[in-house]
Amino acid sequence: MRLICLFVAAGLLATAALSMDADESQLETMVLQKLQGNWKAEKWIIHGKDTSEGRDNRSYRIENRKIVFVADDEEVGHATFEIDVSDKPYKIDVTYVGGPRDGQTLPGIFRFDDEHFINCFPYPGDPRPTSFESTAANRYFLSIDRKKAD
């Protein structure tokens, strides 16, 4: 009898784990879909300082798991990314392709708030941010972006 109970319990746990994986996969698909398109920063906070320096002429485009950085309507850089939506805040790892940062990966966090994509990255070489607060001490780069009309 104990053996039967053990098998039933193991089966229920396996089914629950598969269900959680399926839910996480669906959530990842929905989040990836929401990320697709052209984005423009509305606000940058760098090392605790609100700045617009260099922001006005920059945007980026997300296509699948690729990012194309744009300045003055010209492509100026590329990156790929992976996301982890298993916990909040969501995690994103952006890896630059080509250019002076080729192969460099920045571990970030992100969330959505109404119409905004809020993302936060560390100073290169520092660990993943733990909050959406940029200070001089933590040296985070916080960007509040809005999807551009196509």
C-alpha positions as CSV (number, residue, x, y, z in Angstrom):
1,M,0.0,0.0,0.0
2,R,2.8,2.4,0.9
3,L,4.5,1.6,-2.5
4,I,1.3,2.5,-4.3
5,C,1.0,5.8,-2.4
6,L,4.6,6.5,-3.2
7,F,4.0,6.0,-6.9
8,V,0.9,8.1,-6.9
9,A,2.7,10.9,-5.1
10,A,5.6,10.7,-7.5
11,G,3.2,10.8,-10.4
12,L,1.4,13.9,-9.0
13,L,4.7,15.7,-8.5
14,A,5.9,14.9,-12.0
15,T,2.6,16.2,-13.4
16,A,2.8,19.4,-11.4
17,A,6.4,19.9,-12.5
18,L,5.5,19.5,-16.2
19,S,2.5,21.8,-15.7
20,M,4.8,24.5,-14.1
21,D,7.2,24.1,-17.0
22,A,4.4,24.5,-19.5
23,D,3.1,27.6,-17.7
24,E,6.6,29.1,-17.6
25,S,7.0,28.4,-21.3
26,Q,3.7,30.1,-22.1
27,L,4.7,33.1,-20.0
28,E,8.1,33.3,-21.7
29,T,6.3,33.3,-25.1
30,M,4.0,36.1,-24.0
31,V,6.8,38.2,-22.6
32,L,8.9,37.7,-25.8
33,Q,5.9,38.7,-27.9
34,K,5.5,41.9,-25.8
35,L,9.2,42.7,-26.3
36,Q,9.0,42.6,-30.1
37,G,9.1,46.0,-31.9
38,N,10.7,49.4,-31.9
39,W,11.5,51.0,-28.5
40,K,12.6,54.5,-27.5
41,A,13.9,55.5,-24.1
42,E,11.8,58.1,-22.3
43,K,14.1,58.3,-19.3
44,W,17.6,57.2,-18.4
45,I,19.0,57.2,-14.9
46,I,22.7,56.4,-14.9
47,H,24.6,56.0,-11.7
48,G,21.8,57.8,-9.9
49,K,21.6,60.8,-12.2
50,D,18.6,61.5,-14.5
51,T,20.1,62.2,-17.9
52,S,18.9,62.7,-21.4
53,E,22.5,63.0,-22.9
54,G,22.6,60.9,-26.1
55,R,19.1,59.6,-25.6
56,D,17.1,61.7,-28.1
57,N,18.6,60.2,-31.2
58,R,18.7,56.6,-30.0
59,S,16.3,53.7,-30.2
60,Y,16.4,50.0,-30.6
61,R,14.5,47.3,-32.3
62,I,13.8,43.8,-30.9
63,E,13.3,41.0,-33.5
64,N,12.9,37.5,-32.0
65,R,15.8,37.3,-29.6
66,K,17.9,40.0,-31.3
67,I,18.4,43.6,-30.6
68,V,19.4,46.2,-33.2
69,F,20.6,49.5,-31.7
70,V,19.9,52.6,-33.8
71,A,21.3,56.1,-33.6
72,D,20.3,58.9,-36.0
73,D,18.3,56.3,-38.0
74,E,21.5,54.2,-38.6
75,E,22.1,50.7,-37.1
76,V,25.0,51.1,-34.7
77,G,25.1,47.8,-32.9
78,H,23.7,44.3,-32.4
79,A,23.0,42.0,-29.5
80,T,21.2,38.8,-28.6
81,F,19.4,38.1,-25.4
82,E,17.9,35.4,-23.2
83,I,15.2,35.9,-20.6
84,D,14.2,34.1,-17.4
85,V,10.6,34.6,-16.3
86,S,10.6,32.0,-13.6
87,D,10.8,34.6,-10.9
88,K,10.3,38.4,-10.5
89,P,11.9,40.6,-11.4
90,Y,12.4,38.9,-14.7
91,K,16.0,38.5,-15.8
92,I,17.6,39.3,-19.1
93,D,21.1,38.6,-20.3
94,V,22.1,40.8,-23.2
95,T,25.2,39.7,-25.2
96,Y,26.8,42.1,-27.7
97,V,27.6,40.9,-31.2
98,G,30.4,42.6,-33.0
99,G,32.0,46.0,-32.1
100,P,34.1,46.8,-29.1
101,R,31.9,44.9,-26.7
102,D,31.7,41.7,-28.8
103,G,30.9,38.8,-26.6
104,Q,30.3,40.9,-23.5
105,T,27.2,39.9,-21.6
106,L,25.3,42.2,-19.3
107,P,23.0,40.6,-16.7
108,G,19.9,42.7,-16.2
109,I,16.4,42.7,-14.8
110,F,13.2,44.0,-16.4
111,R,9.5,44.5,-16.0
112,F,6.6,46.0,-17.8
113,D,4.5,48.9,-16.3
114,D,1.5,50.0,-18.4
115,E,3.1,51.1,-21.7
116,H,6.7,50.9,-20.4
117,F,9.5,48.4,-20.6
118,I,11.6,49.1,-17.6
119,N,15.1,47.6,-17.6
120,C,18.1,47.9,-15.4
121,F,21.7,46.8,-16.0
122,P,24.9,46.9,-14.0
123,Y,28.1,48.7,-14.7
124,P,30.0,46.3,-17.0
125,G,31.6,43.5,-14.8
126,D,29.3,44.1,-11.9
127,P,26.6,41.6,-10.8
128,R,23.0,41.6,-11.9
129,P,21.0,44.4,-10.4
130,T,18.7,43.6,-7.4
131,S,16.4,46.5,-7.8
132,F,15.1,49.1,-10.2
133,E,16.9,51.9,-8.4
134,S,20.0,53.5,-9.8
135,T,22.4,55.2,-7.4
136,A,25.9,56.4,-7.5
137,A,26.9,53.5,-5.2
138,N,25.3,50.7,-7.2
139,R,26.2,52.3,-10.7
140,Y,23.1,50.8,-12.3
141,F,21.8,52.0,-15.7
142,L,18.0,52.3,-15.5
143,S,16.0,52.8,-18.7
144,I,12.3,53.5,-19.0
145,D,11.3,52.8,-22.6
146,R,8.1,53.1,-24.6
147,K,7.2,51.2,-27.7
148,K,7.3,53.4,-30.8
149,A,4.3,53.4,-33.2
150,D,5.2,51.4,-36.3
